[in-house]
């Protein structure tokens, strides 16, 4: 893995339930983790391989260090360039344990 290509900062967001003094439960989005990554776009071949992805929406691949991504799950979001991306696929490198590839799809507004 080439570490000098990880020059983009992203934030992993998590939605949690919070309860106030009155007992009212509300959903709050908080920053779970800030990471450095390498950002690429999906190719047509990757669209076909990952049939769960929709071609009409922007799909972005975030390559992050393995140690930073161990506790990231698919129910979280990624904030990149002021936009939110759903995490659709997480591919961890269990052979060398150096990187994790996270595929995100742009959230509808």
DANORSUL-V327567 format. One line per field, one symbol per residue. ss: DSSP state (H for helix, E for strand, - for the rest). burial: # if it has 24 or more other C-alpha atoms within 12 Angstrom, else .. A space follows every 10 residues. Layout:
ss=???
burial=???
This chain:
ss=--HHH--EEE EEEEEEEEE- ----EEEEEE EEEEEEEEEE E--HHHHHH- --------EE EEEEE----- ------EEEE --EEEEEEEE EE------EE EEEEEE---
burial=.........# ####...... .......... .#..#####. .#........ ..#.....## ######.##. .###.##### ...####### ##......## ######...
